[in-house]
């Protein structure tokens, strides 16, 4: 029995990296005016942020049905079944769409409602690879991933309120006051929702608050005797800032391996440039 692992680019895994990992990736569409790009394939971060900062209307969309089915069909020529790990059902309708499509595959396609995005979605992919290596089939992997779906959390600090204002998530008045007072919101993604977790005056204090929140989550997981995966992510315009943020995460958690990813465009549309995130998930063990 051979089981393939498929995800979308919201995981921070693009096609080039996926091919090295043994993972198949659906690139997320990025819609700019009437033109559609594909994350990690036909548009990079430099171009994306250039468009976003210019005031151009930039949005993300669900993958085209033909793109998903086409990839599944190609994969199933070489594998007995596959597990598809899309972004959280609470943040997009793409999971529900994939579930409907999977009904035509007689159980060979298992779609995971994993309630994750970004670094914690990557963690699910890594766990799925290990489960497949341990001989589990697609249905078994899906069941395990869904059982532990909520055993993860992402914290995300914002440098600017402009893009939350553009998306209608805060009022222009609140954005103006926040900018004047140098308020930096700290958001939390746990399960199906993106919520405000805390506020801080200035970027330095926001990063400190984020690290403290991460330390508390990691402590609680380890007190239960669980092993963890930790990831850092950001939408930094300067790559050196991203490396500095990763180094801060490594310093905070010296006993853990920390992976860094640029934030997915699905998140960046709402957070803008120079946002900074960290996430933790429990780690699958055989």
Secondary structure, 3 states (H helix, E strand, C coil): CCEEEEEEHHHCCCHHHHHHHCEEEECCEEEECCEEEEECCCECHHHHHHHHHCCCCEEEECCCHHHHHHHHHHHCCCCCEEEEECCCCCCCCHHHHHHHHHHHHCCCEEEECCCCCCHHHHHHHHHHHHHHHCCCCHHHHHHHHHHCCCCEEEEEECCCCHHHHHCCCCCHHHHHHHHHCCEEEEEEEECCEEEEEEEEECHHHHHHHHHHHHHHHHHHHHHCCCCEEEEEEECCCCHHHHHHHHHHHHHHCCCCCEEEEECCHHHHHHHCCCCEEEEEEECCCC
